[in-house]
Amino acid sequence: MTVAEFNQCVENHSDGVYRFILKNIRDDQAAMDIVQDAFEKMWLKFREISVERARSYLFTTAYHRMIDHIRKEKRMDRLDDKIEPQDRYNHHYSDLKVVLDEALQRLPEIQRSLILLRDYEGYSYEEIGKITGLSESQVKVYIFRGRLALKNYLVSIENLV
C-alpha cells in the first residue's frame, strides 16, 4: 500500500470504524482514540497490507482494541467497587432509534458487536469470523441469539407504549 492509498483508506473507512466503535462503547472520546490507534497500527504496517484488505484490517484492529478498552474499564469499575443495578426504565418512546439503541445496549457485548458488524457495516459471516476470531457457525449463533433478544425487547408492549 502506498502513502496515497493509506490516505484514501483514512478518507473511506474512518467514519465506518468510528460508528462501529461508538455504537459499542458509547464514549465518543474513547471511540476516537480507538480509531486513531487502529490507523496508527495500520500505518506502521502499511507496506505489508494490501489495499483490498485495509478495511478488514482496520475493523479487526479496532475491534480488538475496543475489547481491550472494555476489559480495562471493567477492571477500573471493580477497583472503584461501583455497583449500579440495571433498573428497568419505564419510558415512553416515540423515537425508534432511541428504543433500538437502548435495546442494543442491553445485549451482551459480543452479540452487540456481531450484530453491528453484520447489520450496520454489512460484513459477511466469514469476514466477521476473521475479525473476531470466532468460527462462522459461532458468529451465526451469536447473531441469531442477539436478534432474537432484540425482537423480544422491541415487541414488548411495555417498551413501545
JOFEN-V495026 format. One record per backbone hydrogen bond with DSSP energy under -1.0 kcal/mol. CO is the residue of the C=O (numbers start at 0). NH is the residue of the N-H. If there is no record, write none. Layout:
co=CO nh=NH
co=CO nh=NH
//
This chain:
co=1 nh=5
co=2 nh=6
co=3 nh=7
co=4 nh=8
co=5 nh=9
co=6 nh=10
co=7 nh=11
co=8 nh=12
co=9 nh=13
co=12 nh=16
co=13 nh=17
co=14 nh=18
co=15 nh=19
co=16 nh=20
co=17 nh=21
co=18 nh=22
co=19 nh=23
co=20 nh=24
co=21 nh=25
co=26 nh=30
co=27 nh=31
co=28 nh=32
co=29 nh=33
co=30 nh=34
co=31 nh=35
co=32 nh=36
co=33 nh=37
co=34 nh=38
co=35 nh=39
co=36 nh=40
co=37 nh=41
co=38 nh=42
co=39 nh=43
co=42 nh=45
co=44 nh=47
co=44 nh=48
co=52 nh=56
co=53 nh=57
co=54 nh=58
co=55 nh=59
co=56 nh=60
co=57 nh=61
co=58 nh=62
co=59 nh=63
co=60 nh=64
co=61 nh=65
co=62 nh=66
co=63 nh=67
co=64 nh=68
co=65 nh=69
co=66 nh=70
co=67 nh=71
co=68 nh=72
co=69 nh=73
co=70 nh=74
co=71 nh=75
co=72 nh=76
co=73 nh=77
co=74 nh=78
co=75 nh=79
co=76 nh=81
co=84 nh=86
co=94 nh=98
co=95 nh=99
co=96 nh=100
co=97 nh=101
co=98 nh=102
co=99 nh=103
co=100 nh=104
co=103 nh=106
co=107 nh=111
co=108 nh=112
co=109 nh=113
co=110 nh=114
co=111 nh=115
co=112 nh=116
co=113 nh=117
co=114 nh=118
co=115 nh=119
co=115 nh=120
co=116 nh=122
co=123 nh=127
co=124 nh=128
co=125 nh=129
co=126 nh=130
co=127 nh=131
co=128 nh=132
co=134 nh=138
co=135 nh=139
co=136 nh=140
co=137 nh=141
co=138 nh=142
co=139 nh=143
co=140 nh=144
co=141 nh=145
co=142 nh=146
co=143 nh=147
co=144 nh=148
co=145 nh=149
co=146 nh=150
co=147 nh=151
co=148 nh=152
co=149 nh=153
co=150 nh=154
co=155 nh=158
co=155 nh=159
co=156 nh=160
//
